[in-house]
C-alpha cells in the first residue's frame, strides 16, 4: 500500500512539475503567442497568465481581451504555426512600411490587425490590436447571431457526436438560408448583367447571353459562401472543424473566382470579336484568339498563386521563383522572345491585314494567319510559308493589299501596214470599252499610240481596276481583253507578232502582197458601236 501511495505521489509531482515547466514567456514573439494560447487550453486553463500577454494599461479587463483574441482565432479557424513565428527578441518587421518597429503580424492576409510588438524588453499584443479588438470580434461573431444562442433551451445543449444539438440545427438552417439566397441572387445578378450588357453593347448576341447566364450562377454562389463565412463562426464548432470548413470555403471560393474571371474574359472577347467584325481590317480578328489565350493564362496563373497561399506558401516566394525561372527560360529561348516581341510590333504597327497580298523578303503571297511565334503566308501556287515574326517585323514589306486600286499596264502590237484611220479608230474604241467597263476607273486611264516596235506599232494601255482582290482583277482583265479582241476583229485590225516578211514588188504573174483594210468612217463607227453594245450586254 505504501508503494502504491508513493507511486501516485510521484506521478502527481511529475504532472505538477510538467505544468509548472511552462512559464509565462514574453521575451520574443513566439514565446508571447505560445503563452497566450497555452494558458487558454482546456487542460491548462489559466486566463490570468494568458492576460499577461496583453499590453499593460491597454484595456480594463486583460483576461477578457485575451479570451476574445483566442475566440477570434478559433472562430476563423486560424492555426498558429510556431515554426513560422520568430523567436528572436530583437525581431524587426521587414515586410510593412514600419521597418523600424519590432512588430510581428500573425496572419497578414486574414487578420492584419492582430499583431505583437516589443515594448521595453517584453513582447505584448499591440495597442492597435487591443483598440480594434471589439470591432474584429463583432465582425467574426455578429451580435444578432450570438443572441440566438441565449434563446436556445436546455435540450438544445445536449450533444450528438460530441456536438451540441443547437449547433447542428443552426448549421442546417444556415445551409437552407444560403441556398435560398443563392436562388434569389442568381436571378437578380442575371438581370443586372443583362442590363449592363444592353447598356454598353447594342447588339444582343446569343453567345454573350449564354455566357452571362452561366456567369450569374457562380457569382450568386460566391455571395452565398460569403454569407456562410460570415455566420459560421458564431456556431462555435471549435478550432479543428472551423479550420477545415474555412479552408474548404476558401478553396471553393478561389475556384469559383477563377471560373468567374474566365467567363468574364470570354464575354469581353466575344464583345471584342463582334467589334472587330465591323472593322475594315482583319488583323484585329486574328488578335482575338491570341488575347483570349493570354488573358486566360493570366487568370489561371493568379488563381493558382492564390490557391498556393491558402496552403501556407508565401506568394512572394512563388513570384520570385517564377521570375527567376522566367528569366532562365527567356535566356534559353531568345528567339521565341524575339518572335513574341515581333508579334506585338506587328499588331501595333499593322503593316498588313489578314488576306492582304504582300511581298516580304522574296516571299509573295496572301497573309492567312498571324500567330504568337510566326505568320503564315500562302503563295499563288498554294504553298505555305512560315515566317518568324521577328524577321517579318524587320524586313521591308510591300503590302499590295493597301493599294487604292490595282494598276494594269500592257502594250498591244498591231501590224505596220495598219492605216492611220484604223489606228485612231482602234484607240478610240479601246477607250470607250474602258469607260464602259464596270470594274475600271473611267476617270483615270491611258490608251495611246506610243511608239514603233521591231515588228509592230505599239498601243499602250494603262488602266486601274477598282477591286483589290486578285481573283476579281483577273476576271476584269479577261473581260477587257475579250472586248479588245472583238473590237480588232470588227475593225479588221490585225495584231502583229515577231516575223520576217518578204515583200514582192514585181514578179511575173504574181500580185504584190497587200491586205485590204476598210477605212470607210461609217463602217468604222458602226463596228465600234456594235462592239460596245455587245460589251455592255
C-alpha positions as CSV (number, residue, x, y, z in Angstrom):
1,X,0.0,0.0,0.0
2,X,2.9,2.3,0.8
3,X,4.4,1.6,-2.5
4,X,1.2,2.4,-4.4
5,X,0.8,5.6,-2.4
6,X,4.4,6.6,-3.3
7,X,3.7,5.8,-6.9
8,X,0.7,8.1,-7.1
9,X,2.6,10.9,-5.3
10,X,5.4,10.5,-7.8
11,X,3.0,10.7,-10.7
12,X,1.3,13.8,-9.2
13,X,4.6,15.5,-8.7
14,X,5.7,14.8,-12.3
15,X,2.3,16.2,-13.5
16,X,2.6,19.3,-11.3
17,X,6.2,19.9,-12.5
18,X,5.1,19.5,-16.1
19,X,2.5,22.2,-15.7
20,X,4.9,24.5,-13.8
21,X,7.6,23.9,-16.5
22,X,5.5,26.1,-18.9
23,X,6.0,29.6,-17.6
24,X,5.0,33.0,-18.9
25,X,7.5,33.9,-21.6
26,X,7.3,37.4,-23.1
27,X,10.9,37.5,-24.4
28,X,10.1,37.1,-28.1
29,X,7.1,36.9,-30.4
30,X,6.9,33.1,-30.3
31,X,7.0,33.0,-26.5
32,X,4.3,35.6,-26.1
33,X,1.9,33.9,-28.6
34,X,2.6,30.5,-27.1
35,X,2.0,31.8,-23.6
36,X,-1.4,33.3,-24.7
37,X,-2.7,30.2,-26.4
38,X,-1.3,27.6,-24.0
39,X,-2.9,29.0,-20.9
40,X,-6.3,29.2,-22.6
41,X,-6.4,25.5,-23.5
42,X,-8.9,23.3,-21.7
43,X,-6.2,21.2,-20.0
44,X,-4.1,24.2,-19.0
45,X,-6.7,26.9,-18.5
46,X,-5.2,29.8,-16.6
47,X,-6.6,33.1,-18.1
48,X,-4.7,35.3,-15.6
49,X,-1.4,34.1,-17.1
50,X,-2.7,34.4,-20.7
51,X,-3.7,38.0,-19.8
52,X,-0.1,38.9,-19.1
53,X,0.4,38.9,-22.9
54,X,-1.9,41.9,-23.2
55,X,-0.1,45.3,-23.3
56,X,-0.3,46.8,-19.8
57,X,-2.9,49.6,-19.3
58,X,-4.2,49.0,-22.9
59,X,-7.6,47.7,-21.5
60,X,-9.5,47.5,-18.2
61,X,-10.0,43.7,-18.5
62,X,-6.9,42.0,-19.8
63,X,-8.3,38.4,-19.2
64,X,-11.4,39.2,-21.3
65,X,-9.3,40.6,-24.1
66,X,-7.1,37.5,-24.1
67,X,-10.1,35.2,-24.3
68,X,-11.6,37.3,-27.1
69,X,-8.4,37.0,-29.1
70,X,-8.4,33.3,-28.7
71,X,-12.1,33.1,-29.7
72,X,-11.4,35.2,-32.8
73,X,-8.6,32.9,-33.9
74,X,-10.6,29.8,-33.3
75,X,-13.7,31.3,-34.9
76,X,-11.8,31.9,-38.2
77,X,-10.1,28.5,-38.0
78,X,-6.6,30.0,-37.9
79,X,-4.0,27.6,-36.7
80,X,-0.8,29.1,-35.4
81,X,2.3,27.5,-36.8
82,X,5.0,28.2,-34.2
83,X,7.7,27.1,-36.7
84,X,6.9,30.3,-38.7
85,X,6.9,32.6,-35.7
86,X,10.3,34.3,-35.0
87,X,11.9,33.6,-31.7
88,X,14.4,36.5,-32.0
89,X,13.9,39.0,-29.1
90,X,15.1,41.8,-31.5
91,X,12.9,40.9,-34.4
92,X,12.2,43.7,-36.9
93,X,9.3,43.9,-39.2
94,X,10.8,43.9,-42.7
95,X,7.6,43.5,-44.7
96,X,5.5,46.5,-43.8
97,X,6.4,50.2,-44.2
98,X,7.3,50.4,-40.5
99,X,10.6,48.6,-40.8
100,X,11.9,50.3,-37.7
101,X,9.3,48.7,-35.4
102,X,9.7,45.5,-33.5
103,X,6.4,44.1,-34.6
104,X,5.1,40.8,-35.9
105,X,1.7,40.2,-37.6
106,X,0.3,36.7,-37.0
107,X,-1.9,36.5,-40.1
108,X,-1.1,39.3,-42.5
109,X,-3.7,38.2,-45.1
110,X,-6.7,37.1,-42.8
111,X,-6.1,39.2,-39.7
112,X,-3.8,42.1,-40.4
113,X,-4.8,44.0,-37.3
114,X,-3.7,41.2,-34.8
115,X,0.0,41.6,-34.0
116,X,2.5,41.6,-31.2
117,X,5.1,44.3,-30.6
118,X,8.1,44.9,-28.4
119,X,7.6,47.3,-25.5
120,X,10.7,47.7,-23.3
121,X,12.2,44.2,-23.0
122,X,9.0,42.3,-23.5
123,X,6.6,41.4,-26.3
124,X,2.8,42.1,-26.0
125,X,-0.2,42.1,-28.2
126,X,0.0,45.6,-29.7
127,X,-2.1,48.6,-28.8
128,X,-3.5,48.6,-32.3
129,X,-4.8,45.0,-31.7
130,X,-6.5,45.9,-28.4
131,X,-8.0,49.1,-29.8
132,X,-9.6,47.1,-32.7
133,X,-10.4,44.0,-30.7
134,X,-14.1,44.7,-30.2
135,X,-14.5,45.6,-33.9
136,X,-12.8,42.4,-35.0
137,X,-14.8,40.3,-32.6
138,X,-18.1,41.8,-33.8
139,X,-17.2,41.1,-37.4
140,X,-16.4,37.5,-36.6
141,X,-19.3,36.9,-34.2
142,X,-22.3,39.2,-35.2
143,X,-24.4,40.2,-32.2
144,X,-27.6,39.1,-33.8
145,X,-26.4,35.5,-34.1
146,X,-24.9,35.3,-30.6
147,X,-28.3,36.5,-29.2
148,X,-29.9,33.3,-30.7
149,X,-27.6,31.2,-28.6
150,X,-29.1,32.7,-25.5
151,X,-32.6,31.7,-26.6
152,X,-31.6,28.0,-27.1
153,X,-33.5,25.8,-24.5
154,X,-31.6,23.3,-22.3
155,X,-32.5,20.4,-24.7
156,X,-30.5,22.2,-27.4
157,X,-27.3,21.9,-25.4
158,X,-27.4,18.1,-25.5
159,X,-24.6,16.6,-27.5
160,X,-24.7,14.3,-30.5
161,X,-21.3,13.0,-31.6
162,X,-19.8,15.5,-29.1
163,X,-21.5,18.4,-30.8
164,X,-24.4,20.3,-29.2
165,X,-27.7,19.9,-31.0
166,X,-28.3,23.6,-31.4
167,X,-25.2,23.9,-33.5
168,X,-26.3,21.1,-35.8
169,X,-29.7,22.7,-36.2
170,X,-28.1,26.1,-36.8
171,X,-25.8,24.6,-39.5
172,X,-28.9,23.1,-41.3
173,X,-30.7,26.4,-41.1
174,X,-27.6,28.3,-42.3
175,X,-27.3,26.0,-45.4
176,X,-31.0,26.4,-46.2
177,X,-30.8,30.2,-46.0
178,X,-27.7,30.2,-48.1
179,X,-29.4,28.0,-50.8
180,X,-32.4,30.4,-50.8
181,X,-30.1,33.4,-51.1
182,X,-28.3,31.7,-54.0
183,X,-31.6,31.2,-55.8
184,X,-32.6,34.8,-55.3
185,X,-29.2,36.3,-56.2
186,X,-28.9,34.2,-59.3
187,X,-32.0,35.8,-60.9
188,X,-31.1,39.2,-59.7
189,X,-27.5,39.1,-60.9
190,X,-28.5,37.8,-64.3
191,X,-31.0,40.6,-64.6
192,X,-28.3,43.2,-63.7
193,X,-25.8,41.7,-66.1
194,X,-28.3,41.8,-68.9
195,X,-28.9,45.5,-68.2
196,X,-25.2,46.2,-68.2
197,X,-24.7,44.3,-71.4
198,X,-27.6,46.1,-73.2
199,X,-26.3,49.5,-72.0
200,X,-22.7,49.0,-73.3
201,X,-23.3,46.7,-76.2
202,X,-26.2,47.4,-78.5
203,X,-26.0,44.1,-80.4
204,X,-27.7,41.4,-78.2
205,X,-25.6,38.4,-79.2
206,X,-27.0,34.9,-78.3
207,X,-23.5,33.7,-77.4
208,X,-23.0,36.5,-74.9
209,X,-26.4,35.9,-73.3
210,X,-25.5,32.3,-72.7
211,X,-22.2,33.3,-71.0
212,X,-23.9,35.9,-68.9
213,X,-26.4,33.2,-67.7
214,X,-23.5,30.9,-66.8
215,X,-21.8,33.8,-65.1
216,X,-24.7,34.6,-62.8
217,X,-24.6,31.1,-61.2
218,X,-21.0,31.3,-59.7
219,X,-21.4,34.9,-58.6
220,X,-24.6,34.0,-56.6
221,X,-22.7,31.1,-55.1
222,X,-19.9,33.4,-54.1
223,X,-22.4,35.6,-52.3
224,X,-23.9,32.5,-50.6
225,X,-20.4,31.4,-49.5
226,X,-19.7,34.8,-48.2
227,X,-22.8,34.6,-46.1
228,X,-21.8,31.2,-44.7
229,X,-18.3,32.5,-43.9
230,X,-19.8,35.5,-42.1
231,X,-22.2,33.4,-39.9
232,X,-20.5,30.1,-39.4
233,X,-18.0,31.2,-36.7
234,X,-21.0,32.1,-34.5
235,X,-21.9,28.4,-34.3
236,X,-18.7,27.9,-32.3
237,X,-17.8,24.5,-33.6
238,X,-14.2,24.6,-32.4
239,X,-10.8,25.3,-34.0
240,X,-10.4,22.0,-35.8
241,X,-13.8,22.0,-37.5
242,X,-13.6,25.7,-38.3
243,X,-10.1,25.3,-39.8
244,X,-11.2,22.7,-42.3
245,X,-14.5,24.4,-43.1
246,X,-12.9,27.7,-43.8
247,X,-10.1,26.0,-45.8
248,X,-12.8,24.3,-47.9
249,X,-14.7,27.6,-48.3
250,X,-11.6,29.5,-49.4
251,X,-10.6,26.8,-51.9
252,X,-14.1,26.6,-53.3
253,X,-14.3,30.4,-53.4
254,X,-11.0,30.7,-55.2
255,X,-12.1,28.1,-57.8
256,X,-15.3,30.0,-58.4
257,X,-13.5,33.3,-58.8
258,X,-11.2,31.7,-61.4
259,X,-14.4,30.5,-63.2
260,X,-16.0,33.9,-63.0
261,X,-12.9,35.7,-64.4
262,X,-12.6,33.1,-67.2
263,X,-16.2,33.7,-68.1
264,X,-15.6,37.5,-68.0
265,X,-12.7,37.0,-70.4
266,X,-15.0,35.0,-72.6
267,X,-17.6,37.8,-72.5
268,X,-15.1,40.6,-73.2
269,X,-13.5,38.6,-76.1
270,X,-17.0,37.9,-77.6
271,X,-17.8,41.6,-77.5
272,X,-14.4,42.4,-78.9
273,X,-14.9,39.8,-81.7
274,X,-18.2,41.4,-82.6
275,X,-16.5,44.8,-82.7
276,X,-13.6,43.5,-84.9
277,X,-16.1,42.0,-87.4
278,X,-17.4,45.5,-88.1
279,X,-14.0,46.9,-88.7
280,X,-12.4,47.0,-92.2
281,X,-9.2,45.2,-91.3
282,X,-9.0,41.6,-90.5
283,X,-5.8,41.7,-88.4
284,X,-8.0,42.6,-85.3
285,X,-9.9,39.3,-85.8
286,X,-6.6,37.4,-85.6
287,X,-5.8,39.2,-82.3
288,X,-8.9,37.8,-80.6
289,X,-7.7,34.2,-80.0
290,X,-4.2,35.5,-79.0
291,X,-5.7,37.9,-76.4
292,X,-8.1,35.2,-75.3
293,X,-5.2,32.7,-74.6
294,X,-3.1,35.4,-72.9
295,X,-5.8,36.6,-70.6
296,X,-6.9,33.0,-69.8
297,X,-3.3,32.2,-68.8
298,X,-3.1,35.2,-66.6
299,X,-6.3,34.3,-64.8
300,X,-5.2,30.7,-64.2
301,X,-1.8,31.8,-63.0
302,X,-3.1,34.3,-60.5
303,X,-5.8,31.7,-59.4
304,X,-3.1,29.0,-58.8
305,X,-1.0,31.6,-57.0
306,X,-3.9,32.4,-54.7
307,X,-4.5,28.7,-54.2
308,X,-0.9,28.1,-53.0
309,X,-1.3,30.9,-50.4
310,X,-4.2,29.0,-48.9
311,X,-1.9,26.2,-48.1
312,X,0.6,28.5,-46.4
313,X,3.0,29.0,-49.3
314,X,4.3,32.6,-49.4
315,X,3.2,34.4,-52.6
316,X,6.3,36.5,-52.8
317,X,8.4,33.3,-52.8
318,X,6.4,31.9,-55.6
319,X,6.6,35.1,-57.7
320,X,10.3,35.4,-57.1
321,X,10.8,31.8,-58.2
322,X,8.6,32.4,-61.2
323,X,10.6,35.5,-62.1
324,X,13.9,33.7,-61.8
325,X,12.6,30.7,-63.8
326,X,11.1,33.1,-66.4
327,X,14.5,34.8,-66.8
328,X,16.2,31.5,-67.2
329,X,13.6,30.4,-69.8
330,X,13.9,33.7,-71.6
331,X,17.7,33.4,-71.8
332,X,17.4,29.8,-73.1
333,X,14.8,30.8,-75.7
334,X,15.8,34.2,-77.0
335,X,14.4,33.5,-80.5
336,X,11.0,32.8,-79.0
337,X,11.1,36.0,-77.1
338,X,12.2,37.9,-80.2
339,X,9.3,36.4,-82.1
340,X,6.9,37.3,-79.4
341,X,8.1,40.9,-79.4
342,X,7.8,40.9,-83.2
343,X,4.2,39.7,-82.9
344,X,3.4,42.7,-80.6
345,X,5.1,45.0,-83.1
346,X,3.0,43.6,-86.0
347,X,-0.2,44.2,-84.1
348,X,0.8,47.7,-83.1
349,X,2.1,48.8,-86.5
350,X,-0.4,46.8,-88.5
351,X,1.8,46.7,-91.7
352,X,-0.8,44.3,-93.3
353,X,-4.2,42.7,-92.6
354,X,-5.3,39.1,-92.9
355,X,-6.0,38.4,-96.6
356,X,-3.6,41.1,-97.9
357,X,-1.3,40.3,-100.8
358,X,2.3,41.2,-99.7
359,X,5.9,40.9,-100.8
360,X,8.2,40.3,-97.9
361,X,11.8,39.2,-98.3
362,X,11.3,37.3,-101.5
363,X,8.1,35.7,-100.4
364,X,5.0,36.8,-102.3
365,X,1.5,35.7,-101.2
366,X,-1.6,36.2,-99.1
367,X,-1.4,36.6,-95.3
368,X,-3.5,33.8,-93.7
369,X,-2.6,33.9,-90.1
370,X,-0.5,35.8,-87.5
371,X,0.4,33.6,-84.5
372,X,2.4,34.1,-81.4
373,X,5.6,33.0,-83.0
374,X,5.2,33.1,-86.8
375,X,2.9,34.2,-89.6
376,X,1.6,32.1,-92.4
377,X,1.7,33.3,-95.9
378,X,0.1,31.3,-98.8
379,X,1.8,31.8,-102.2
380,X,0.0,31.9,-105.6
381,X,0.9,28.2,-106.1
382,X,-0.9,27.4,-102.8
383,X,2.3,26.6,-101.0
384,X,2.6,27.9,-97.4
385,X,5.5,30.0,-96.0
386,X,6.0,30.2,-92.2
387,X,8.0,33.4,-91.5
388,X,9.1,34.2,-87.9
389,X,7.5,37.4,-86.7
390,X,10.9,38.7,-85.5
391,X,12.1,38.7,-89.2
392,X,8.7,39.8,-90.5
393,X,8.8,42.9,-88.3
394,X,12.3,43.9,-89.6
395,X,12.2,43.3,-93.3
396,X,10.7,45.6,-96.0
397,X,7.1,44.7,-96.7
398,X,5.4,45.7,-99.9
399,X,1.7,45.5,-99.0
400,X,-0.2,45.4,-102.2
401,X,-3.4,44.9,-100.3
402,X,-3.2,48.6,-99.2
403,X,-3.2,49.8,-102.8
404,X,-6.1,52.1,-103.5
405,X,-6.5,50.5,-107.0
406,X,-4.9,47.7,-109.0
407,X,-2.9,49.2,-111.9
408,X,-2.8,47.2,-115.1
409,X,-0.3,48.3,-117.8
410,X,0.2,46.5,-121.1
411,X,1.2,47.2,-124.8
412,X,-0.7,46.0,-127.9
413,X,1.2,45.5,-131.1
414,X,-0.6,45.9,-134.4
415,X,0.7,45.5,-137.9
416,X,2.9,48.2,-139.5
417,X,0.6,48.4,-142.6
418,X,-2.5,49.4,-140.5
419,X,-3.9,52.6,-141.9
420,X,-3.8,55.7,-139.7
421,X,-7.6,55.9,-139.7
422,X,-7.9,52.4,-138.2
423,X,-5.2,53.1,-135.7
424,X,-7.2,56.1,-134.5
425,X,-10.4,54.2,-134.5
426,X,-8.9,51.3,-132.6
427,X,-7.5,53.6,-129.9
428,X,-10.9,55.4,-129.7
429,X,-12.7,52.0,-129.4
430,X,-10.5,50.8,-126.6
431,X,-11.1,54.0,-124.7
432,X,-14.8,53.6,-124.9
433,X,-14.5,50.0,-123.7
434,X,-12.6,51.1,-120.6
435,X,-15.2,53.8,-119.9
436,X,-18.0,51.2,-120.2
437,X,-16.1,48.6,-118.1
438,X,-17.8,48.5,-114.6
439,X,-14.6,47.5,-112.8
440,X,-12.3,50.2,-114.2
441,X,-11.8,53.8,-113.2
442,X,-13.3,55.7,-116.1
443,X,-11.7,59.0,-115.0
444,X,-8.2,57.7,-114.9
445,X,-6.8,55.7,-117.8
446,X,-4.5,56.0,-120.8
447,X,-4.8,54.5,-124.3
448,X,-2.2,56.0,-126.7
449,X,-0.1,55.1,-129.8
450,X,3.2,55.3,-128.0
451,X,5.9,54.0,-130.4
452,X,7.3,51.8,-133.1
453,X,8.4,48.4,-132.2
454,X,10.7,46.0,-134.1
455,X,7.7,44.3,-135.8
456,X,4.6,46.2,-134.6
457,X,3.0,49.6,-133.9
458,X,2.7,49.9,-130.1
459,X,-0.5,50.8,-128.4
460,X,-0.1,51.4,-124.7
461,X,-3.0,50.7,-122.3
462,X,-2.8,51.9,-118.7
463,X,-5.9,51.2,-116.6
464,X,-6.9,50.9,-112.9
465,X,-9.2,48.3,-111.5
466,X,-11.4,49.1,-108.6
467,X,-11.4,45.8,-106.8
468,X,-8.3,44.9,-104.7
469,X,-8.9,41.2,-104.8
470,X,-6.7,39.2,-107.1
471,X,-9.4,37.0,-108.5
472,X,-11.7,39.9,-109.4
473,X,-8.8,41.6,-111.1
474,X,-8.2,38.6,-113.3
475,X,-11.8,38.3,-114.3
476,X,-11.8,42.1,-115.1
477,X,-8.8,41.6,-117.3
478,X,-10.4,38.8,-119.1
479,X,-13.5,40.8,-119.9
480,X,-11.3,43.8,-121.1
481,X,-9.2,41.6,-123.3
482,X,-12.1,39.9,-125.0
483,X,-13.7,43.2,-125.8
484,X,-10.4,44.4,-127.3
485,X,-10.1,41.3,-129.5
486,X,-13.7,41.6,-130.7
487,X,-13.1,45.3,-131.5
488,X,-10.0,44.5,-133.5
489,X,-11.9,41.8,-135.4
490,X,-14.8,44.2,-136.2
491,X,-12.4,46.9,-137.4
492,X,-10.2,44.5,-139.3
493,X,-7.1,45.4,-137.3
494,X,-4.5,42.6,-137.1
495,X,-2.3,42.0,-134.1
496,X,1.4,41.7,-135.1
497,X,3.9,39.1,-133.9
498,X,7.7,38.9,-134.4
499,X,8.2,37.7,-138.0
500,X,10.1,38.4,-141.2
501,X,8.1,39.3,-144.3
502,X,9.4,39.3,-147.8
503,X,7.7,41.9,-149.9
504,X,7.5,41.0,-153.6
505,X,7.1,44.2,-155.6
506,X,7.4,42.8,-159.1
507,X,7.2,39.2,-160.2
508,X,5.8,37.5,-163.3
509,X,2.1,36.5,-162.9
510,X,2.2,37.4,-159.1
511,X,0.4,40.3,-157.4
512,X,2.0,42.3,-154.7
513,X,1.1,41.3,-151.0
514,X,-1.3,43.9,-149.8
515,X,-4.0,43.5,-147.2
516,X,-7.4,45.1,-147.9
517,X,-8.3,47.4,-144.9
518,X,-11.7,49.1,-144.7
519,X,-11.3,52.7,-143.9
520,X,-14.8,54.0,-144.5
521,X,-15.7,56.1,-141.5
522,X,-19.3,55.0,-141.4
523,X,-18.2,51.3,-141.3
524,X,-15.7,52.1,-138.6
525,X,-18.3,53.9,-136.4
526,X,-20.7,51.0,-136.9
527,X,-18.1,48.5,-135.9
528,X,-17.2,50.4,-132.7
529,X,-20.8,50.9,-131.8
530,X,-21.6,47.2,-132.3
531,X,-18.6,46.2,-130.2
532,X,-19.6,48.5,-127.2
533,X,-23.2,47.2,-127.3
534,X,-22.1,43.6,-127.1
535,X,-19.7,44.5,-124.3
536,X,-22.5,46.2,-122.2
537,X,-24.8,43.2,-122.5
